[in-house]
């Protein structure tokens, strides 16, 4: 069962993220700069594997009016097949290092997952329900154009919890920068 403090943290993170979009939008209106160098990068993308675990759709933004630096992402994902289903919500803080439109991405966060289905035990064919939070990291390459358009991300996304560590989990995504 999910602990209340994880849910509370998630709700607070979403509120802060959405509030920062409003604050930065007001700041952009007040400064009235149209330079691409002062434009905050925002991305939407579909990701296979990675912090979304199987498949997810994500929104990513920088927290300042730059193409690089500190930012965050939030997504929703899942898959359903043969009576089993998984639902995920990946949340991460990330930092982009680089120039022009090519960046090295470092990220740290968590993914809430809810699984319902078979327990994969050949001796016991029972149904299980699992709700848990796993830690996620991200180390990879990001192509993100300044003018907007197609973006690409790929890299290693280690996953961990109190009992397990999967260091070589990968992720790849394709999307749009605006």
C-alpha positions as CSV (number, residue, x, y, z in Angstrom):
1,X,0.0,0.0,0.0
2,X,1.3,3.5,-0.8
3,X,2.4,5.6,2.1
4,X,0.7,8.9,2.5
5,X,3.9,10.9,2.6
6,X,4.8,9.8,-0.9
7,X,1.4,10.9,-2.2
8,X,1.7,14.2,-0.3
9,X,5.2,14.8,-1.8
10,X,3.9,14.1,-5.3
11,X,0.9,16.5,-4.9
12,X,3.2,19.3,-3.6
13,X,5.7,18.7,-6.4
14,X,3.0,19.0,-9.1
15,X,1.7,22.2,-7.5
16,X,5.2,23.7,-7.4
17,X,5.9,22.7,-11.0
18,X,2.6,24.1,-12.3
19,X,3.1,27.3,-10.2
20,X,6.6,27.8,-11.6
21,X,5.2,27.8,-15.1
22,X,2.9,30.7,-14.2
23,X,5.7,32.6,-12.4
24,X,8.1,32.2,-15.3
25,X,5.5,33.2,-17.8
26,X,4.8,36.4,-15.8
27,X,8.6,37.0,-15.7
28,X,8.9,36.5,-19.5
29,X,6.0,39.1,-20.1
30,X,7.7,41.6,-17.8
31,X,11.2,41.4,-19.4
32,X,9.8,41.4,-23.0
33,X,12.8,39.6,-24.5
34,X,12.3,37.7,-27.7
35,X,15.8,36.2,-27.9
36,X,16.0,32.4,-28.4
37,X,18.8,32.4,-25.7
38,X,16.3,33.6,-23.1
39,X,13.6,31.1,-24.1
40,X,12.7,28.4,-21.5
41,X,12.8,25.0,-23.2
42,X,9.7,22.9,-22.8
43,X,9.3,19.4,-24.2
44,X,6.6,16.7,-24.6
45,X,7.7,13.2,-25.5
46,X,6.8,9.6,-25.6
47,X,9.4,7.3,-23.8
48,X,10.0,3.6,-24.1
49,X,11.4,2.2,-20.8
50,X,13.4,4.7,-18.8
51,X,11.9,6.2,-15.6
52,X,8.4,5.5,-16.8
53,X,9.3,1.8,-16.6
54,X,7.6,0.5,-19.7
55,X,6.0,3.3,-21.7
56,X,5.1,6.9,-20.7
57,X,4.2,10.3,-22.1
58,X,6.0,13.2,-20.4
59,X,6.2,16.9,-20.1
60,X,9.6,18.4,-19.3
61,X,10.6,22.1,-18.7
62,X,13.5,24.2,-17.5
63,X,13.0,26.2,-14.4
64,X,14.6,29.3,-15.8
65,X,14.5,31.1,-19.2
66,X,17.3,29.0,-20.6
67,X,17.7,25.9,-22.8
68,X,19.9,24.2,-20.2
69,X,20.2,24.1,-16.5
70,X,17.8,22.8,-13.8
71,X,14.4,21.5,-14.8
72,X,11.9,18.8,-14.2
73,X,9.6,16.3,-15.8
74,X,6.4,14.6,-15.0
75,X,4.6,11.9,-16.9
76,X,2.0,9.2,-17.0
77,X,2.4,5.7,-18.4
78,X,1.3,2.2,-18.4
79,X,0.4,-0.9,-20.3
80,X,-2.4,-3.5,-20.1
81,X,-2.3,-7.0,-21.5
82,X,-4.0,-10.4,-20.8
83,X,-5.7,-9.2,-17.6
84,X,-2.5,-7.7,-16.1
85,X,-1.9,-3.9,-16.0
86,X,0.7,-1.5,-14.8
87,X,0.2,2.3,-14.3
88,X,3.2,4.6,-13.6
89,X,3.8,8.3,-12.8
90,X,7.5,9.2,-13.3
91,X,8.6,12.5,-11.6
92,X,12.2,13.7,-11.9
93,X,14.4,16.7,-11.4
94,X,17.1,17.0,-14.1
95,X,20.0,19.1,-15.1
96,X,21.2,19.7,-18.7
97,X,24.8,20.4,-19.5
98,X,25.8,21.5,-23.1
99,X,25.7,24.0,-25.8
100,X,23.5,24.8,-28.8
101,X,21.0,21.9,-29.1
102,X,23.1,18.9,-27.7
103,X,23.0,18.2,-24.0
104,X,24.2,15.7,-21.4
105,X,21.2,15.0,-19.0
106,X,21.5,14.0,-15.4
107,X,18.3,13.2,-13.5
108,X,17.1,12.0,-10.1
109,X,13.5,11.2,-9.0
110,X,10.9,8.6,-8.3
111,X,8.2,6.6,-10.1
112,X,4.9,5.6,-8.5
113,X,3.8,2.3,-9.9
114,X,0.6,0.3,-9.5
115,X,0.5,-3.3,-10.8
116,X,-2.5,-5.6,-10.9
117,X,-2.3,-9.1,-12.4
118,X,-0.6,-12.4,-12.2
119,X,2.3,-12.9,-9.7
120,X,4.4,-14.7,-12.4
121,X,4.9,-17.7,-10.2
122,X,4.4,-21.0,-12.1
123,X,3.3,-22.8,-8.9
124,X,0.8,-20.3,-7.8
125,X,-1.6,-18.7,-10.2
126,X,-3.0,-16.0,-8.0
127,X,-3.8,-12.3,-8.7
128,X,-1.8,-9.6,-6.9
129,X,-2.0,-5.9,-6.5
130,X,1.2,-3.9,-5.9
131,X,1.5,-0.2,-5.2
132,X,5.0,1.1,-4.7
133,X,7.5,3.9,-5.3
134,X,10.9,3.2,-6.9
135,X,13.8,5.6,-7.2
136,X,15.0,6.6,-10.6
137,X,18.1,8.2,-12.1
138,X,19.0,9.2,-15.6
139,X,22.3,9.7,-17.5
140,X,22.0,10.3,-21.2
141,X,22.1,12.4,-24.3
142,X,19.4,14.9,-25.3
143,X,18.9,16.6,-28.7
144,X,16.7,19.7,-28.1
145,X,16.5,22.4,-30.8
146,X,16.3,26.0,-29.7
147,X,13.8,27.0,-32.3
148,X,11.4,24.2,-31.5
149,X,10.8,20.9,-33.3
150,X,11.8,17.3,-33.0
151,X,13.6,16.2,-29.9
152,X,15.4,13.0,-28.9
153,X,16.6,11.5,-25.6
154,X,18.4,8.3,-24.9
155,X,20.4,6.9,-22.0
156,X,20.9,4.7,-19.0
157,X,18.1,4.9,-16.3
158,X,19.0,3.0,-13.2
159,X,16.1,2.0,-11.0
160,X,16.2,1.2,-7.3
161,X,14.2,0.5,-4.1
162,X,15.0,-0.7,-0.6
163,X,15.8,-4.3,-1.9
164,X,16.8,-4.0,-5.6
165,X,19.1,-2.0,-7.9
166,X,19.0,-2.3,-11.7
167,X,22.0,-0.3,-12.9
168,X,21.6,-0.9,-16.7
169,X,18.0,-0.1,-17.4
170,X,17.7,2.1,-20.5
171,X,15.3,4.6,-22.0
172,X,14.7,6.3,-25.3
173,X,12.2,9.0,-26.2
174,X,11.0,11.0,-29.2
175,X,9.0,14.2,-29.0
176,X,8.6,17.9,-29.7
177,X,10.3,21.0,-28.2
178,X,8.4,24.3,-28.0
